[in-house]
Amino acid sequence: MASQTGATVRALRYYEAMGLVVPSRLPNGYRDYALIAVRQVEEIRALTGLGLSVEETRPFVECLASGHVASDDCPASLAAYRHAIDRLSARITALAQRRDALATYLEAAAARLMPAPASCPTGLDGGDHPVSGANRDLPLPDGDGSVAHLAGMLMPGVRLEASDGWAVRLDALGTGRTVLYLYPLTGRPGVDLPEGWDTIPGARGCTAQACGFRDHHAELRDAGAARVYGLSSQASDYQRELGERLRLPFAMLSDQRLAVRGLLGLPVFLVGTMILYRRLTMIVARGAVEKVFYPVPVPEQHAVEVLQWLRAHPRAAR
């Protein structure tokens, strides 16, 4: 029986002691299993693999013993399913509550080590003089010509999930100009960035860049930007956390499948197993790319760079 079912001899003896699979005894004391016993043992092993206890498999074993083809043809088996599901649901709820409590403690502890939203760098210090940036001592990305084809391209009909719970189609952004800035990824309290992140040209500075667009959002709107979106390959829950923590007045778009990359031929880079967008910004008007900013060497100053361009080119906005 052990060789036919894969069960251990110890397990078979336990099933016998529980009264689930009980063989008859030959005169010499050997156990003699009925043919249905193989099905019963296999059923016990399958159900315990799904999280049921050995005792909870009893209705299924008895259903087979009564002559049913399937072990769950009996009402008692269906009741056992429901009981097991209810028990697992209660456990899942309890575990989720523990997880959420731990996450709350983690975020509270990590927040003490994170700068408050108001302390994010905003780009220029009231005029044309850059403040000291997070990327000042880091290698900068080069303009590699990988976006020269973008000017004039029509936006693809891609529907992306937004951090505010809505969905946005890139070919239906609406009238007026849209500022669409792409970034690699943002950090999250309590979650480490990829190893060597600070040494990758153009990688660091996503949070500072978001702060810049936040702090200059009203000015960008006054200069002709009907809307602002950030876009990355991160999941929406990461983007939602960033928006809430930094109190961003605009939504972030999630492109986990890198659909926009394939349709527009956007530059990316590889970090471990992650494929991330290179930092660039597109000004979109009338459904097409009007202006591309690439590379973006100092992310915390970039919102002002976009603002200055919008102010210098008001005619196209009309």
KAZIFEN-V96442 format. One record per pair of residues at least 12 apart in sequence whose C-alpha atoms are under 6 Angstrom apart, sorted by the first residue. I is the first residue (numbers start at 1). GAP is how many residues later the second one is. Records with the same first field share a line. If there is no record, write none. Layout:
I->GAP ; GAP
//
This chain:
40->21
44->13
59->17 ; 18
60->12 ; 17
107->82
110->79 ; 80
117->129
120->88 ; 91
121->87
122->90 ; 178
123->89 ; 177 ; 178
139->62
140->61 ; 62 ; 157
141->60 ; 61
143->152
151->138 ; 139
152->136 ; 137 ; 138
153->135 ; 136
154->133 ; 134
155->15 ; 16 ; 132 ; 133
156->15
157->13 ; 14
158->12
160->94
161->92 ; 93
162->90 ; 91
163->73 ; 76 ; 77 ; 88 ; 89
164->87
171->116
176->50
177->48 ; 49 ; 107 ; 108
178->47 ; 48 ; 49 ; 50 ; 105 ; 106
179->49 ; 104
180->48 ; 49 ; 50 ; 101 ; 102
181->49 ; 99 ; 100
182->48 ; 49 ; 50 ; 97 ; 98 ; 99
183->49 ; 96
184->48 ; 92 ; 93 ; 94
186->20 ; 21
205->94
208->92
209->90 ; 91
212->88 ; 91
213->90
214->34
220->87
223->87 ; 88
229->22 ; 23
230->22 ; 23
231->21 ; 22
232->22 ; 23
233->21 ; 22 ; 23
234->20 ; 22
235->19
236->18
280->13 ; 14
281->12
//
